[in-house]
Amino acid sequence: MNLRDKLRGLLVRVYARRVEGHLDHAQMPKHIGVIMDGNRRWAKAAGSTTAQGHQAGADKIEEFLGWCAETDVEVVTLWLFSTDNFGRPQEELVPLLGIIEDTVRSLAADGRWRVHHVGALDLLPAGMQRTLKEAEEATANVDGILVNVAIGYGGRQEIADAVRSMLLNAAERGTSMEELAEAVDIDMIGRHLYTRAQPDPDLVIRTSGEQRLSGFMLWQTAHSEYYFCEVFWPAFRKVDFLRALRDYAMRHRRYGG
């Protein structure tokens, strides 16, 4: 590392401490959703392989959760793999799923996080399904941040699964379609989502400069605040995280009022 890089790193750390010192801790989000975008573009810019980009993105997760643990964040939802990602070439898909599976094992072994899968479990390989179930069981009693790992996740898929679950539940109880139609409300649908009994995200962070949700938690983010960051996910720094928190704290959430 040359002198210029050292000075730049020092200035960033000083700036980060300044931002952190001015944060309003009474206005911190309880649930943060993260669309971790830009692994492949980061790899291309760094002269690395796509797999190395995905691995760098996975390595960033532990650091990010450590920053969250320093705040009052209680739930973090990490979008690791979407239903759309199944369309990627096999030479990318196979290593990516392996990296994600290793990441889930690492999160469970850490001992600080309560791991919960959100997504269509039946769409995933059998080995991945076992890993997710084992991670949930192993961390069920951990008193730490609840980490939702969104794997095989799509917002439309989640809503379709919620409706299907609701219909099956009604059929098991012998409820007629007329009775069900009369009873359906927002709360009923919410009880059948992947994130049932969890608070909705207060803040959604998306890296890489893209300014869209791409189907991330379509139901739950109706009142969320969004923060779009230009940096690619593997290069996401604590100062970027603190800026997102500062931006969130400065907003006035009116919920339509």
C-alpha positions in Angstrom: 0.0 0.0 0.0 1.5 3.4 -1.0 1.4 6.6 1.0 -1.5 8.0 -0.9 -3.7 4.9 -0.1 -2.6 5.1 3.5 -3.6 8.7 3.8 -6.9 8.1 2.0 -7.7 5.2 4.4 -6.9 7.4 7.4 -9.1 10.2 6.2 -12.0 7.8 5.6 -11.6 6.4 9.1 -11.6 9.9 10.6 -14.6 10.9 8.5 -16.4 7.7 9.6 -15.9 8.5 13.3 -17.2 12.0 12.7 -20.3 10.7 11.0 -20.8 8.1 13.7 -20.5 10.7 16.4 -23.3 12.7 14.9 -25.8 9.9 14.5 -29.1 10.2 16.2 -29.3 6.8 18.0 -32.9 7.4 18.8 -33.7 7.2 15.1 -32.0 3.9 14.1 -33.7 1.3 12.0 -34.7 -1.9 13.7 -34.9 -3.9 10.5 -32.5 -3.4 7.5 -32.9 -5.1 4.2 -29.8 -5.3 1.9 -29.8 -5.9 -1.9 -26.1 -6.8 -2.2 -25.5 -5.9 -5.8 -22.4 -5.5 -7.9 -20.3 -8.6 -7.2 -19.7 -9.3 -10.9 -18.9 -5.7 -11.8 -16.5 -5.4 -8.9 -14.7 -8.5 -10.1 -14.5 -7.2 -13.6 -13.1 -3.9 -12.4 -10.6 -5.7 -10.2 -9.5 -8.1 -12.9 -10.9 -11.1 -10.9 -13.1 -13.9 -11.9 -16.9 -13.9 -11.3 -16.5 -16.5 -8.6 -14.0 -14.4 -6.8 -16.4 -11.5 -7.0 -19.1 -13.6 -5.4 -16.7 -14.8 -2.7 -15.7 -11.2 -2.0 -19.3 -10.3 -1.6 -19.9 -13.2 0.8 -16.9 -12.2 2.8 -18.3 -8.7 3.3 -21.4 -10.1 5.1 -19.7 -10.8 8.4 -18.2 -7.4 8.5 -21.6 -5.8 7.7 -23.3 -7.7 10.4 -20.6 -6.6 12.9 -21.5 -3.0 12.1 -25.2 -3.7 12.6 -24.4 -5.3 16.0 -22.9 -2.0 17.1 -26.3 -0.3 16.6 -29.8 -1.1 17.7 -30.6 -3.2 14.6 -32.6 -6.3 15.5 -33.3 -7.8 12.1 -31.2 -7.9 8.9 -32.5 -9.4 5.6 -29.7 -10.3 3.1 -30.8 -11.0 -0.5 -28.3 -13.7 -1.5 -30.0 -15.3 -4.4 -33.1 -14.4 -6.3 -35.5 -16.7 -8.2 -34.3 -14.8 -11.4 -30.7 -15.9 -10.6 -31.6 -19.5 -11.6 -31.3 -18.3 -15.2 -27.6 -17.7 -14.9 -25.1 -20.0 -16.8 -24.3 -23.2 -15.0 -20.6 -22.3 -14.9 -21.5 -19.3 -12.7 -24.5 -20.8 -10.9 -22.8 -23.9 -9.4 -19.9 -22.0 -7.7 -22.3 -19.3 -6.6 -24.6 -21.8 -4.8 -21.6 -23.4 -3.2 -20.4 -20.0 -1.9 -23.9 -19.2 -0.5 -24.1 -22.6 1.2 -20.7 -22.0 2.8 -21.9 -18.5 3.9 -24.9 -20.0 5.6 -22.8 -22.5 7.5 -20.4 -19.7 8.5 -23.2 -17.5 9.8 -24.6 -20.4 11.9 -21.2 -21.3 13.3 -20.5 -17.7 14.3 -22.7 -18.0 17.3 -23.9 -14.4 17.2 -26.7 -14.6 14.7 -30.1 -16.3 14.5 -30.4 -17.6 11.0 -33.7 -17.8 9.2 -34.4 -18.7 5.6 -36.8 -16.7 3.5 -37.5 -18.0 0.0 -39.0 -20.9 -1.9 -37.2 -23.8 -0.2 -38.4 -26.4 -2.7 -36.7 -24.6 -5.6 -33.2 -25.1 -4.0 -30.9 -28.2 -4.3 -31.4 -30.8 -1.6 -28.0 -30.1 0.0 -28.8 -26.4 0.3 -32.2 -27.2 1.8 -30.5 -29.4 4.5 -27.9 -26.7 5.2 -30.6 -24.1 5.7 -32.7 -26.3 8.0 -29.6 -27.2 10.1 -28.6 -23.5 10.3 -32.1 -22.5 11.6 -32.1 -25.4 14.1 -28.6 -24.7 15.4 -29.2 -21.0 15.9 -32.9 -21.1 17.1 -31.9 -20.1 20.7 -29.2 -17.5 19.8 -29.9 -14.1 21.4 -28.6 -11.9 18.6 -29.6 -10.3 15.4 -32.1 -12.2 13.4 -30.5 -12.7 10.0 -32.9 -13.6 7.2 -31.0 -15.2 4.4 -33.1 -14.6 1.2 -32.2 -17.5 -1.0 -34.4 -18.6 -3.9 -36.3 -15.4 -3.1 -38.6 -13.3 -5.2 -41.2 -10.8 -4.0 -43.9 -12.0 -6.4 -43.1 -15.6 -5.5 -43.5 -14.8 -1.9 -46.9 -13.3 -2.3 -48.0 -16.2 -4.5 -46.8 -18.6 -1.9 -48.6 -16.7 0.8 -51.9 -16.8 -1.1 -51.4 -20.6 -1.7 -50.7 -21.2 2.0 -53.7 -19.2 3.0 -56.0 -21.2 0.6 -54.6 -24.5 1.8 -55.0 -23.5 5.4 -58.6 -22.5 4.7 -59.3 -25.9 2.9 -57.9 -27.8 5.9 -60.3 -26.0 8.2 -63.2 -26.5 5.9 -63.6 -22.8 5.3 -65.7 -22.0 2.1 -64.3 -19.6 -0.5 -67.1 -17.2 0.4 -66.1 -17.2 4.1 -62.4 -16.9 3.2 -63.1 -13.9 0.8 -65.0 -12.2 3.6 -62.2 -12.8 6.1 -59.2 -11.9 4.0 -57.4 -8.7 5.1 -53.8 -7.4 5.2 -53.0 -9.0 8.5 -54.1 -12.4 7.3 -51.9 -12.3 4.2 -49.0 -11.0 6.4 -49.3 -14.1 8.6 -48.5 -16.3 5.6 -45.4 -14.4 4.3 -41.9 -15.8 4.7 -41.3 -13.1 7.3 -44.4 -13.7 9.4 -44.2 -12.2 12.9 -41.3 -10.0 12.0 -41.3 -6.2 11.7 -41.2 -4.8 8.2 -37.9 -3.3 7.0 -37.4 0.3 8.1 -34.5 0.8 5.7 -33.5 -1.0 2.5 -29.9 -0.5 1.2 -29.0 -1.3 -2.4 -25.4 -1.1 -3.6 -23.9 -0.7 -7.1 -25.9 2.4 -8.1 -29.0 0.6 -9.3 -32.2 2.4 -8.2 -34.9 -0.3 -8.2 -36.1 -3.0 -5.8 -36.1 -5.8 -8.4 -38.8 -7.6 -6.5 -37.2 -7.4 -3.0 -39.8 -7.8 -0.2 -42.6 -6.1 -2.3 -45.2 -6.5 0.4 -43.0 -5.6 3.4 -41.3 -2.5 2.0 -44.5 -0.5 1.4 -43.4 2.1 4.0 -39.6 1.4 4.0 -37.0 4.1 3.4 -34.5 3.4 0.5 -30.9 4.2 0.3 -29.1 3.7 -3.0 -25.3 3.6 -2.9 -23.0 3.8 -5.9 -20.3 1.5 -4.5 -20.3 -2.2 -5.4 -21.2 -4.6 -2.5 -17.7 -6.1 -2.0 -16.3 -2.6 -1.6 -19.0 -1.4 0.8 -17.4 0.3 3.8 -18.4 1.2 7.3 -18.5 4.8 6.3 -21.1 3.9 3.6 -23.2 2.1 6.2 -23.0 5.1 8.5 -24.0 7.4 5.7 -27.1 5.2 5.1 -28.0 5.4 8.8 -27.5 9.2 8.9 -29.6 9.6 5.8 -32.4 7.4 7.4 -32.3 9.3 10.7 -32.8 12.6 8.8 -36.0 11.5 7.1 -39.4 12.0 8.6 -41.5 8.9 8.2 -45.2 10.0 8.0 -46.8 6.7 6.8 -49.2 8.7 4.7 -50.1 11.2 7.4 
